[in-house]
């Protein structure tokens, strides 16, 4: 269970980092979880939307603070 939580947190951080860098990010299941646990496809498109970047940066900072406690 801990491994799944850690893996999910890493995936969330990856998506937020892309969003904070100016990408619109979509995360899709690539293959079924029964085949492999590493089954996510990150798709990103450069948009440079400031509001989205600021929101993602705030969420990323909040995630980092929560992880450090």
N, C-alpha and C positions, 0 to 999 in steps of 0.2 A: 504494500500500500504506500509506503514512504517513497518508493522508487517512482510510482505513478504521480504522486504529488510533486516530487522534485522535477520530473520530466515535464509536467504541465506548467510549472512555474517557469522553467527554461523556455518553453514555447511561447508563453505569454510575454516574457521579457524580449524575446526575439521580435515578436510582432510589434510590441511597443517601441522598440529601438528603431525599427523601420519606419513606423508612423512618425516618430519624433524627428527623423531625418528627412521627412517630406514625402513619404511614400504612402499611397493608399494600399492597405494590406488586406489580403484575403487568405484564410487558412482553410484548406480542404483536406478531407480524408482521402488519401491517395489509393490505398488498398485496405481491405478489411483488417480490423485489429486481430482477428483470429489468424491471419497469415503472418503479420509482423507487428510488433509494438511501435516500430519506427515508420509510421504510415501517414505522416502529414506532409502536405505540399504547401509551401508558402509562395504566394503569388503577390508581387508588388508592382505598382505603377507609380512613377514619379509624378506628383501633383503640386508640391510646394504650397499647400493650403495652410496658412499660418495658424488659423484657429485649431485645425486638426493636429498640427505639430505641437502647439502649446498644450493641448489637452493630453496628448500622448506623453509629453515630457512630465507633466504633473502626475499622471498615473504611474509612470516609470519610477519617479522619485518616491511616491507613496509605497510602491511595491518594495523598493530597496530599503526604505525605513522599516517596513514591517518585517522584512527578512532579517534585518540586523538586530531585532529585539528578541 
